[in-house]
Amino acid sequence: MNFLKLIFFCLPLTLSSCIEIIDDLSLELDGSGCLKFTVNLSASKVKMNSVLSLDSLNGKRVPKIGEIEQQIFKFKEILQKEKGINSVKTDFNNIDFILKISIEFANISDLQSSIKTAISQVSLVENLSEVDSKWISWDGNTLERLVPKIIEQSLKNDKESDLDLLKTGSYTCISRMPKIISKTSNLNCKLNPSRTASMLRVNTLDLKLNPSLLKHTITLSPE
Amino acid sequence: MRKLYFILIFGNAFSFLCQGPERLIPCQAVTVFSINNTDLLQKLSVDEWISYDFMDEIHQEIFDQSTENKSVKEAGLDFDKRLSLFYGKTSNYEITGFTFGIKDRVALFKIFDDFEEINTEYKNITVYQSLFNNLLIQNNNGLLIRIEPMEAYLNKITDSVWYARGNVSPFYEPDENELIFDDTTFQIENSFEILEKTYFELRDSVEFELQKHYYSYIIDDLLLNNRNLFSQDSTFRELLTHESPGVFFMDNSRNIDRANSLWYLKTILPTLFLDVQELYEGNIITGDLTLKTSSIQFDLTAKYGSALGSIYTEMNDAKFDKNILKYIKKDQPAYFTYTINLRSAYEKTFEVLVPLLSKAHDPDVSFNLLMLKLGNELINKDALFDAYKGGLFATFNGIQKVKTKKITFVYDEQTFEYSEIETETEEDMPILTVGFSTKRQDIPEMILDHFSKITSKFEKKEGYWVFQKAIFDAAPLYMLNSNGLFIITNDRELAENHRQGYGDEALTKNQIKALKHSGSISGFADISKVAQKFPTDFIEPSQQKLMDFLQSKSGKVTLISGATTKKSTSLHLNYSYNDNEISSKHFLDLLNTIYLLTR
């Protein structure tokens, strides 16, 4: 064993598995809108960099940063060719490990099926059934939101030892509506003063233990 | 006279029958661990014994689903004989295996139930084969051996056969334009699958043939020519006469991975030393593991020929740099010092290597020689070896919180719009320090000054330098140039408050005395402090296993080098413990650690 390699691999390793996710949906009455999805791993960048410096981890090959960027590009390319997707923008900050994806869509159904197609084609998940679900539904007056299955599964797969550190992570679900919100089903949902946007924030440990914490329904005022 | 003949004949027959299993170790073995079973097994349960990593090979072979709930006790092994594990590698093949005594052959085959007897031309030998392994039994001694071609060599042979047959690359993928034609797409994709499968079928056949070839070569040599490591190597023979419970043998002259163990030569002459086989003649490393009251000692001796011996002697003719002592704390969880005379080592290596390399007619070696001679003439050796004299130290100072930056999103309460701000955060990080003795403090200073003009990440502070975000673009690295040492560390405390050393917190007089008398290498580790604090989440699985293993241990390890002569040098590792576990358990713990480190 190359002992020097061992020492230098371990030098910067920490276990701060802190992830911040922002799931920001803007919706129009006709069901079109824009989804901005942000994943912020900057609080774990030492860990991310350490993992990326390895050739393999737990018997699986670790991709190089260029390959990750290629995958993101491929994801964007596939997504913007899908039916009902008007535009896709991606931005990956490879220093702080922040990924931003912005998708303009014609309707919620197209958005979800397009994302499923793109995920399956870039082989982001081994088991496609994990993305084979709907996490947003809209009937013209009521918006129902859940935590995406792919994220729920990822959190469940996390090791037990990361539990304490998951407390520092968060999942923020923002919904921007075309009309005034009359009610929300989740007491933890916060409304802005003009009652046109809601925000629900859950820490990733609570979310791992109870994914239904993020479940909420937003009902618009009839006026 | 008749009586004498009888005694001689009887004596020879008796000695043949009593030959140990170690005579079945092939000459091609480079590394051998041999355990004197009786001593150990009387003190330890076999069930515990088989849980060690060095028993993996045996364990895997013996235990499969069909033999569940059985143990080594039921394997028919003779634990009064030595059990030896061996390993060897050439650029073409790799051999692994072990030799053992057999007490009950019927019981043995209840456990080794995957093996089938095959016909053999070898006299007095019974040969059995399983899918991957070969089991050879001679009298009451067994040899389990696995021979595998090296992957690079196997691929080279397969590729040469594959392309000679006019095939295209099996990994060839047509670009998108070639796949546009709908009618043919399916056929094209299908044909590529077949192509790849055929290539791997060929590869399997080549592998099988190579295995057969090397198996015959090694076993013929062992059984027909009667050439085994025991009969061919007097050092190995002598080693097995030692009464110590465990012995270690490595013939470094045949070790193609030796570059790892002589890194300092690689530092001086990056590729040259690998070309000089002659340099390693007689380079054999042997070790004895000895049980003592509350401690285990591992004594390692490296023997070498006159060429390597003269280099080692010059290299070790160095004075310990006292300044190093100021930067090691008395309660340091682990530290390591290394003192060599790099200038003398270089001069002697140059003197020894040039005549050896001059004999070679290989163009690459000849080019390397030219580079060496040019370097010797053109480089300012005074400046080079004053800048790095050859003394160094390294310390591990536990885990500390290190300040890093992170991006946080802040939300506007009116609109829930969000923006990024940079905030400080703290992350746990192992604190490591490495320092080199130098006479030319102006040289690192000149380099750092230059870097500071190129990037603002290099900043000169009062008495030290900081390289911001040096470690994975997050944590800073500090560089100190004081007391004739150039120190690189991620320990902010050391850089800001202990640039002149730790004062009263530094090593005690007794610790210093031991260090000074330790020769060129010295090390100390408090296992409980080091292994338990070392972050292990991202290390390779084999290394993870070692760290997991060490984390359950307590005790202190000290390492010192002994006298260096032109013929040999020695290294002594002492593992002391103060718990109630029996010493043989600690012995196997240490043996397992050495096994994991050297395999």
Contacts between the chains, C-beta under 8 A, distances in Angstrom:
chain1	res1	chain2	res2	distance
A	1	B	542	7.0
A	1	B	543	6.2
A	1	B	546	7.5
A	1	B	596	7.3
A	1	B	597	5.6
A	1	B	598	7.9
A	1	B	599	7.9
A	2	B	260	6.4
A	3	B	597	7.5
A	6	B	539	6.1
A	6	B	543	5.4
A	7	B	432	6.9
A	9	B	538	6.5
A	9	B	539	5.7
A	10	B	430	6.0
A	10	B	534	6.0
A	10	B	535	5.6
A	10	B	536	7.3
A	10	B	538	7.6
A	10	B	539	6.2
A	11	B	429	7.3
A	11	B	430	6.0
A	11	B	432	6.0
A	11	B	471	6.5
A	11	B	490	7.3
A	12	B	429	5.8
A	12	B	471	4.7
A	12	B	472	4.9
A	12	B	474	7.0
A	12	B	475	6.3
A	13	B	429	7.6
A	13	B	430	7.4
A	13	B	535	4.1
A	13	B	537	6.3
A	13	B	538	5.5
A	14	B	427	4.3
A	14	B	428	4.8
A	14	B	429	6.2
A	14	B	535	6.9
A	15	B	428	7.2
A	15	B	535	6.9
A	15	B	537	6.3
A	16	B	425	8.0
A	16	B	427	5.4
A	16	B	428	7.6
A	18	B	406	8.0
A	20	B	408	7.8
A	20	B	409	6.6
A	22	B	409	6.4
A	22	B	418	6.7
A	24	B	418	8.0
A	38	B	409	7.4
A	40	B	407	6.1
A	40	B	409	6.6
A	42	B	405	7.8
A	42	B	406	4.4
A	42	B	407	4.1
A	43	B	406	4.2
A	43	B	425	5.8
A	45	B	404	7.4
A	45	B	406	7.2
A	45	B	472	7.0
A	45	B	473	6.7
A	45	B	474	5.5
A	46	B	404	6.3
A	46	B	427	5.4
A	46	B	429	7.3
A	46	B	471	7.4
A	46	B	472	5.3
A	46	B	474	4.5
A	46	B	475	6.7
A	47	B	538	7.9
A	49	B	472	3.3
A	49	B	473	6.3
A	49	B	474	7.0
A	50	B	472	6.3
A	50	B	538	5.3
A	51	B	538	5.8
A	53	B	472	7.5
A	54	B	538	6.0
A	54	B	540	7.7
A	56	B	540	7.4
A	57	B	538	6.2
A	58	B	541	7.1
A	59	B	541	6.7
A	93	B	407	7.9
A	95	B	473	5.9
A	96	B	406	7.5
A	96	B	407	5.0
A	98	B	407	6.0
A	98	B	420	7.8
A	172	B	409	7.9
A	174	B	416	5.2
A	176	B	416	7.5
A	192	B	413	7.3
A	192	B	414	6.0
A	192	B	415	6.3
A	192	B	416	5.6
A	193	B	414	6.0
A	194	B	414	7.8
A	197	B	415	6.9
A	197	B	416	4.8
A	199	B	411	7.2
A	199	B	416	4.9
